């Protein structure tokens, strides 16, 4: 490898993480409709090389879809 070459951004450092999803904390559609979906579940996400998550999620109870985002600290 030449000096200064990095594999970051290639996906090689991507990992799978499991996060607990509480629908009523994230679902804007439920808020707008005045609902409080009680769904709580675990979902597996693929991180990018830097440990960030940005993926679509669909609740199996209310059926609403939204994007789960998390930035590595």
C-alpha positions as a Markdown table, in Angstrom:
| # | Residue | x | y | z |
|---|---|---|---|---|
| 1 | Unk | 0.0 | 0.0 | 0.0 |
| 2 | Unk | 1.2 | 3.5 | -0.7 |
| 3 | Unk | 1.5 | 6.0 | 2.1 |
| 4 | Unk | -1.7 | 7.8 | 2.9 |
| 5 | Unk | -4.0 | 5.1 | 1.4 |
| 6 | Unk | -7.1 | 4.2 | 3.4 |
| 7 | Unk | -9.8 | 1.6 | 3.0 |
| 8 | Unk | -12.3 | 3.8 | 4.9 |
| 9 | Unk | -15.4 | 4.3 | 2.8 |
| 10 | Unk | -15.1 | 1.0 | 1.0 |
| 11 | Unk | -17.4 | -0.8 | 3.4 |
| 12 | Unk | -14.7 | -3.1 | 4.7 |
| 13 | Unk | -15.0 | -1.8 | 8.2 |
| 14 | Unk | -18.8 | -2.0 | 8.3 |
| 15 | Unk | -20.3 | -4.0 | 11.2 |
| 16 | Unk | -23.7 | -5.2 | 12.3 |
| 17 | Unk | -25.2 | -3.7 | 15.4 |
| 18 | Unk | -28.5 | -4.6 | 17.2 |
| 19 | Unk | -30.6 | -1.7 | 18.6 |
| 20 | Unk | -33.8 | -1.6 | 20.5 |
| 21 | Unk | -36.5 | 0.4 | 18.7 |
| 22 | Unk | -39.3 | 2.1 | 20.6 |
| 23 | Unk | -41.7 | 3.1 | 17.8 |
| 24 | Unk | -43.5 | 5.9 | 19.7 |
| 25 | Unk | -40.1 | 7.6 | 20.3 |
| 26 | Unk | -39.2 | 7.8 | 16.6 |
| 27 | Unk | -42.4 | 7.7 | 14.5 |
| 28 | Unk | -43.5 | 11.1 | 13.4 |
| 29 | Unk | -46.6 | 9.7 | 11.7 |
| 30 | Unk | -47.9 | 8.3 | 15.0 |
| 31 | Unk | -47.4 | 11.8 | 16.6 |
| 32 | Unk | -49.3 | 13.5 | 13.8 |
| 33 | Unk | -52.2 | 11.0 | 14.1 |
| 34 | Unk | -52.3 | 11.3 | 17.9 |
| 35 | Unk | -51.4 | 7.6 | 18.3 |
| 36 | Unk | -48.9 | 6.1 | 20.7 |
| 37 | Unk | -47.8 | 2.9 | 19.1 |
| 38 | Unk | -46.6 | 0.5 | 21.8 |
| 39 | Unk | -44.3 | -1.5 | 19.6 |
| 40 | Unk | -40.8 | -2.3 | 21.0 |
| 41 | Unk | -38.4 | -4.6 | 19.1 |
| 42 | Unk | -34.8 | -5.3 | 18.3 |
| 43 | Unk | -33.5 | -4.6 | 14.8 |
| 44 | Unk | -30.1 | -5.4 | 13.2 |
| 45 | Unk | -28.4 | -2.6 | 11.3 |
| 46 | Unk | -25.3 | -2.3 | 9.2 |
| 47 | Unk | -23.0 | 0.5 | 10.1 |
| 48 | Unk | -20.9 | 2.4 | 7.7 |
| 49 | Unk | -17.1 | 2.3 | 8.1 |
| 50 | Unk | -17.3 | 5.1 | 10.7 |
| 51 | Unk | -19.9 | 3.3 | 12.9 |
| 52 | Unk | -22.9 | 5.4 | 11.8 |
| 53 | Unk | -26.4 | 4.0 | 11.0 |
| 54 | Unk | -28.8 | 5.4 | 8.5 |
| 55 | Unk | -31.4 | 2.8 | 7.5 |
| 56 | Unk | -35.2 | 2.5 | 6.8 |
| 57 | Unk | -37.3 | 0.7 | 9.4 |
| 58 | Unk | -41.0 | -0.3 | 9.2 |
| 59 | Unk | -43.0 | -1.0 | 12.4 |
| 60 | Unk | -44.8 | -4.3 | 12.3 |
| 61 | Unk | -47.6 | -2.9 | 14.5 |
| 62 | Unk | -48.6 | 0.5 | 13.1 |
| 63 | Unk | -47.0 | -0.1 | 9.6 |
| 64 | Unk | -45.3 | 3.3 | 9.5 |
| 65 | Unk | -41.9 | 3.5 | 8.0 |
| 66 | Unk | -39.1 | 5.9 | 9.0 |
| 67 | Unk | -35.4 | 6.2 | 9.0 |
| 68 | Unk | -33.3 | 5.1 | 12.0 |
| 69 | Unk | -30.2 | 7.2 | 12.2 |
| 70 | Unk | -27.4 | 7.0 | 14.8 |
| 71 | Unk | -24.0 | 8.6 | 14.7 |
| 72 | Unk | -21.1 | 7.1 | 16.5 |
| 73 | Unk | -19.9 | 9.1 | 19.5 |
